[in-house]
Amino acid sequence: MQPISIVIICKNEEDIIGQTLQSLQGISDDIVVYDNGSTDTTAEVVKSYPVRFHQGLWEGFGRTKNKANDLAKHDWILSLDADESLDDEVKQALKQFQPDSEKTVYEVKFKNFLGKKYLKYGEWGRDAHIRLFNRKHVNWNDAPVHEELQVPADAVVKKLKGAVLHQTMTDIDDYAKKMTKYAMMNAEKYFQQGKKASFFKIRMSPRFAFFQNFILRLGFLDGHAGYVCARMTSYYTFLKYARLRELWNEK
């Protein structure tokens, strides 16, 4: 088996990180949890597991994840968020992991949940991300939010069996808070990039976001949860562009 380091960044995740860490037992001899300022009992929960716990400053998602990756013992990194646990199939695949080359990256399916509801359609359906890679060739970009992996052009993408179980939102209250937070962060990112939001974009983009996720991506098949998710994405889109316009007006 190729040694893998599992790296997690977190803040105030006392309700979920124990479930995540429990799902990782027996997979790696190096689990790194990088905490950036938790004020709840996250640290106590994490320290009850056989992991290496570090605390440091928040530098945006991309830079903070790279900083955490630098703390890993092994070059092969499985990058997870605090609310992402592993199913039995992906755990077995990781225990038998033998990479084809250092430039191969591995994509894994995501099963996203709103509370206990598995979202099979809409924005959250058919979701997959590259999360297993060799840090000698792959790193996160410096984006403060919606960070992306910088994958070499000659890299080969392969699928890892199994799924990451993503507890996206515990309930609608949690969902609304997260959407507001990410909308504000993305508005700041767009502002720094010089992007602007027109009168048309602020009014029409939220409507298209709802139509795309609820109708085109079949979110209606998830019932009430699908409707909630489509409406929340529409709300997020409106907040993002409205705040972006406000930032330009304040300049």
WOUR-V521798 format. One record per residue. N is the residue number from 1. SS is DSSP state (A for helix, B for strand, O for the rest). PSI is psi in degrees with one decimal (none if undefined). OMEGA is omega in radians with two decimals (* if undefined). Layout:
BEGIN
n:N ss:SS psi:PSI omega:OMEGA
n:N ss:SS psi:PSI omega:OMEGA
END
This chain:
BEGIN
n:1 ss:O psi:134.7 omega:3.07
n:2 ss:O psi:126.5 omega:3.13
n:3 ss:O psi:136.9 omega:-3.13
n:4 ss:O psi:135.3 omega:2.96
n:5 ss:B psi:135.5 omega:3.08
n:6 ss:B psi:124.6 omega:-3.04
n:7 ss:B psi:128.9 omega:-3.12
n:8 ss:B psi:133.3 omega:2.94
n:9 ss:B psi:148.6 omega:-3.07
n:10 ss:B psi:162.4 omega:2.98
n:11 ss:O psi:123.5 omega:3.10
n:12 ss:O psi:59.1 omega:-3.12
n:13 ss:O psi:35.1 omega:-3.06
n:14 ss:O psi:-28.9 omega:-3.06
n:15 ss:O psi:-19.9 omega:-2.98
n:16 ss:O psi:-24.9 omega:-2.98
n:17 ss:A psi:-26.6 omega:3.07
n:18 ss:A psi:-41.2 omega:3.10
n:19 ss:A psi:-41.0 omega:3.11
n:20 ss:A psi:-50.2 omega:-3.10
n:21 ss:A psi:-35.2 omega:3.10
n:22 ss:A psi:-37.1 omega:-3.12
n:23 ss:A psi:-13.4 omega:-3.08
n:24 ss:O psi:-5.6 omega:-3.07
n:25 ss:O psi:135.0 omega:3.11
n:26 ss:O psi:2.5 omega:-3.11
n:27 ss:O psi:-39.8 omega:-3.03
n:28 ss:O psi:151.0 omega:3.04
n:29 ss:O psi:6.4 omega:-3.10
n:30 ss:B psi:97.5 omega:3.05
n:31 ss:B psi:118.1 omega:-3.10
n:32 ss:B psi:125.0 omega:3.05
n:33 ss:B psi:118.4 omega:-3.10
n:34 ss:B psi:110.0 omega:-3.09
n:35 ss:B psi:133.2 omega:-3.11
n:36 ss:O psi:57.1 omega:2.96
n:37 ss:O psi:32.9 omega:3.12
n:38 ss:O psi:139.6 omega:3.10
n:39 ss:O psi:2.3 omega:3.08
n:40 ss:O psi:-150.5 omega:-3.09
n:41 ss:O psi:20.0 omega:-3.14
n:42 ss:A psi:-46.2 omega:-3.11
n:43 ss:A psi:-42.6 omega:-3.13
n:44 ss:A psi:-41.2 omega:3.11
n:45 ss:A psi:-47.7 omega:-3.10
n:46 ss:A psi:-42.4 omega:-3.08
n:47 ss:A psi:-10.7 omega:3.08
n:48 ss:O psi:-3.1 omega:3.11
n:49 ss:O psi:156.9 omega:3.12
n:50 ss:O psi:77.0 omega:-3.12
n:51 ss:O psi:168.1 omega:3.01
n:52 ss:B psi:116.3 omega:-3.04
n:53 ss:B psi:127.8 omega:3.11
n:54 ss:B psi:150.0 omega:3.05
n:55 ss:B psi:140.7 omega:-3.12
n:56 ss:O psi:179.6 omega:-3.09
n:57 ss:O psi:152.6 omega:3.04
n:58 ss:O psi:126.6 omega:-3.13
n:59 ss:O psi:24.5 omega:-3.02
n:60 ss:O psi:158.7 omega:-3.03
n:61 ss:A psi:-49.8 omega:-3.07
n:62 ss:A psi:-53.8 omega:-3.10
n:63 ss:A psi:-38.0 omega:-3.14
n:64 ss:A psi:-39.5 omega:3.10
n:65 ss:A psi:-39.4 omega:3.09
n:66 ss:A psi:-39.4 omega:3.11
n:67 ss:A psi:-41.1 omega:3.11
n:68 ss:A psi:-39.8 omega:3.11
n:69 ss:A psi:-33.8 omega:3.13
n:70 ss:O psi:-20.3 omega:-3.12
n:71 ss:O psi:-10.8 omega:-3.07
n:72 ss:O psi:150.5 omega:3.10
n:73 ss:O psi:-34.4 omega:-3.04
n:74 ss:O psi:156.0 omega:-3.14
n:75 ss:O psi:-28.9 omega:3.10
n:76 ss:B psi:122.8 omega:-3.04
n:77 ss:B psi:128.9 omega:2.90
n:78 ss:B psi:111.4 omega:-3.06
n:79 ss:B psi:121.6 omega:-3.13
n:80 ss:B psi:157.2 omega:2.96
n:81 ss:B psi:166.2 omega:-3.04
n:82 ss:O psi:-21.7 omega:-3.11
n:83 ss:O psi:23.6 omega:-3.12
n:84 ss:B psi:111.1 omega:3.09
n:85 ss:B psi:175.0 omega:-3.05
n:86 ss:B psi:141.3 omega:3.04
n:87 ss:O psi:172.7 omega:-3.03
n:88 ss:A psi:-34.5 omega:-3.10
n:89 ss:A psi:-43.5 omega:3.13
n:90 ss:A psi:-31.5 omega:3.08
n:91 ss:A psi:-42.0 omega:3.11
n:92 ss:A psi:-39.2 omega:3.11
n:93 ss:A psi:-38.7 omega:3.14
n:94 ss:A psi:-35.1 omega:3.12
n:95 ss:A psi:-25.0 omega:-3.13
n:96 ss:O psi:13.2 omega:-2.98
n:97 ss:O psi:125.2 omega:3.04
n:98 ss:O psi:103.7 omega:-3.07
n:99 ss:O psi:148.8 omega:3.09
n:100 ss:O psi:-39.1 omega:3.11
n:101 ss:O psi:169.2 omega:-3.14
n:102 ss:O psi:-20.1 omega:-3.12
n:103 ss:O psi:3.3 omega:3.03
n:104 ss:B psi:135.6 omega:3.08
n:105 ss:B psi:153.5 omega:-3.01
n:106 ss:B psi:125.8 omega:3.13
n:107 ss:B psi:141.5 omega:-3.14
n:108 ss:B psi:142.2 omega:3.11
n:109 ss:B psi:144.8 omega:3.07
n:110 ss:B psi:134.3 omega:2.96
n:111 ss:B psi:112.3 omega:-3.05
n:112 ss:B psi:141.2 omega:-3.07
n:113 ss:B psi:138.2 omega:2.90
n:114 ss:B psi:105.2 omega:-2.95
n:115 ss:O psi:-121.2 omega:3.12
n:116 ss:O psi:1.6 omega:-3.10
n:117 ss:B psi:119.2 omega:3.07
n:118 ss:B psi:120.9 omega:-3.09
n:119 ss:B psi:107.3 omega:-3.08
n:120 ss:O psi:-14.8 omega:-3.04
n:121 ss:O psi:-170.2 omega:3.10
n:122 ss:A psi:-155.7 omega:-3.11
n:123 ss:A psi:-34.3 omega:-3.02
n:124 ss:A psi:-4.5 omega:-3.14
n:125 ss:O psi:156.1 omega:3.12
n:126 ss:O psi:41.7 omega:-3.08
n:127 ss:B psi:136.5 omega:3.09
n:128 ss:B psi:147.1 omega:-3.11
n:129 ss:B psi:150.6 omega:2.98
n:130 ss:B psi:120.3 omega:-3.13
n:131 ss:B psi:-8.9 omega:3.13
n:132 ss:B psi:122.5 omega:-3.02
n:133 ss:B psi:165.9 omega:3.08
n:134 ss:B psi:121.9 omega:-3.04
n:135 ss:O psi:-12.5 omega:3.08
n:136 ss:O psi:-19.6 omega:-3.08
n:137 ss:O psi:-18.2 omega:-3.04
n:138 ss:O psi:133.7 omega:3.06
n:139 ss:B psi:167.4 omega:3.06
n:140 ss:B psi:150.6 omega:3.01
n:141 ss:O psi:179.8 omega:-3.04
n:142 ss:O psi:12.0 omega:-3.09
n:143 ss:O psi:133.2 omega:3.13
n:144 ss:O psi:-23.7 omega:3.12
n:145 ss:O psi:155.1 omega:-3.05
n:146 ss:O psi:49.2 omega:3.13
n:147 ss:O psi:155.6 omega:3.14
n:148 ss:O psi:150.9 omega:3.07
n:149 ss:B psi:138.6 omega:3.06
n:150 ss:B psi:100.3 omega:-3.04
n:151 ss:O psi:130.6 omega:3.14
n:152 ss:O psi:148.1 omega:-3.11
n:153 ss:O psi:-29.0 omega:-3.11
n:154 ss:O psi:9.9 omega:3.12
n:155 ss:O psi:148.7 omega:3.08
n:156 ss:B psi:128.9 omega:3.14
n:157 ss:B psi:124.8 omega:3.10
n:158 ss:B psi:157.3 omega:-3.13
n:159 ss:B psi:137.1 omega:3.07
n:160 ss:B psi:134.7 omega:3.14
n:161 ss:B psi:149.7 omega:3.11
n:162 ss:B psi:-166.2 omega:-3.07
n:163 ss:B psi:150.5 omega:2.93
n:164 ss:B psi:129.9 omega:3.13
n:165 ss:B psi:106.3 omega:-3.01
n:166 ss:B psi:109.9 omega:3.08
n:167 ss:B psi:75.0 omega:-2.98
n:168 ss:B psi:-51.0 omega:-3.13
n:169 ss:B psi:136.2 omega:3.12
n:170 ss:O psi:-34.5 omega:3.11
n:171 ss:O psi:-178.0 omega:-3.07
n:172 ss:A psi:-35.6 omega:3.10
n:173 ss:A psi:-46.8 omega:3.11
n:174 ss:A psi:-41.0 omega:-3.14
n:175 ss:A psi:-48.0 omega:-3.11
n:176 ss:A psi:-41.0 omega:3.13
n:177 ss:A psi:-42.1 omega:-3.14
n:178 ss:A psi:-42.1 omega:-3.14
n:179 ss:A psi:-39.9 omega:3.11
n:180 ss:A psi:-44.8 omega:3.14
n:181 ss:A psi:-48.5 omega:-3.10
n:182 ss:A psi:-32.6 omega:3.09
n:183 ss:A psi:-44.3 omega:3.13
n:184 ss:A psi:-42.0 omega:-3.13
n:185 ss:A psi:-40.3 omega:3.14
n:186 ss:A psi:-34.0 omega:3.07
n:187 ss:A psi:-43.0 omega:3.10
n:188 ss:A psi:-41.0 omega:3.13
n:189 ss:A psi:-45.8 omega:3.13
n:190 ss:A psi:-38.2 omega:3.12
n:191 ss:A psi:-44.2 omega:3.12
n:192 ss:A psi:-28.2 omega:3.12
n:193 ss:O psi:-3.1 omega:3.12
n:194 ss:O psi:10.9 omega:3.14
n:195 ss:O psi:152.9 omega:3.14
n:196 ss:O psi:161.4 omega:-3.14
n:197 ss:O psi:116.2 omega:3.14
n:198 ss:O psi:165.2 omega:3.06
n:199 ss:A psi:-43.0 omega:-3.13
n:200 ss:A psi:-44.9 omega:-3.08
n:201 ss:A psi:-41.9 omega:-3.13
n:202 ss:A psi:-35.5 omega:-3.06
n:203 ss:A psi:-32.6 omega:-3.05
n:204 ss:A psi:-32.1 omega:-3.11
n:205 ss:A psi:-41.9 omega:3.09
n:206 ss:A psi:-38.2 omega:3.14
n:207 ss:A psi:-42.5 omega:3.12
n:208 ss:A psi:-38.5 omega:3.13
n:209 ss:A psi:-42.8 omega:3.11
n:210 ss:A psi:-47.3 omega:-3.13
n:211 ss:A psi:-43.4 omega:-3.12
n:212 ss:A psi:-47.3 omega:-3.03
n:213 ss:A psi:-35.2 omega:-3.10
n:214 ss:A psi:-34.8 omega:-3.09
n:215 ss:A psi:-62.2 omega:-3.04
n:216 ss:A psi:-38.9 omega:-3.14
n:217 ss:O psi:13.0 omega:2.99
n:218 ss:O psi:28.8 omega:3.13
n:219 ss:A psi:-26.3 omega:3.14
n:220 ss:A psi:-21.9 omega:3.12
n:221 ss:A psi:-14.9 omega:3.04
n:222 ss:A psi:6.9 omega:3.07
n:223 ss:A psi:-142.0 omega:-3.10
n:224 ss:A psi:-41.3 omega:-3.14
n:225 ss:A psi:-37.9 omega:3.11
n:226 ss:A psi:-38.4 omega:3.10
n:227 ss:A psi:-45.1 omega:3.13
n:228 ss:A psi:-45.0 omega:-3.11
n:229 ss:A psi:-41.8 omega:3.13
n:230 ss:A psi:-39.9 omega:3.12
n:231 ss:A psi:-38.8 omega:3.14
n:232 ss:A psi:-39.1 omega:3.10
n:233 ss:A psi:-38.6 omega:3.07
n:234 ss:A psi:-43.8 omega:3.11
n:235 ss:A psi:-45.6 omega:3.10
n:236 ss:A psi:-44.4 omega:-3.12
n:237 ss:A psi:-42.8 omega:3.10
n:238 ss:A psi:-48.3 omega:-3.12
n:239 ss:A psi:-42.5 omega:-3.11
n:240 ss:A psi:-50.2 omega:-3.09
n:241 ss:A psi:-32.0 omega:3.08
n:242 ss:A psi:-41.5 omega:3.11
n:243 ss:A psi:-37.1 omega:3.09
n:244 ss:A psi:-44.8 omega:3.12
n:245 ss:A psi:-39.8 omega:3.13
n:246 ss:A psi:-40.4 omega:3.13
n:247 ss:A psi:-41.0 omega:3.10
n:248 ss:A psi:-36.7 omega:3.12
n:249 ss:A psi:-27.1 omega:3.14
n:250 ss:A psi:-14.0 omega:-3.05
n:251 ss:O psi:none omega:*
END
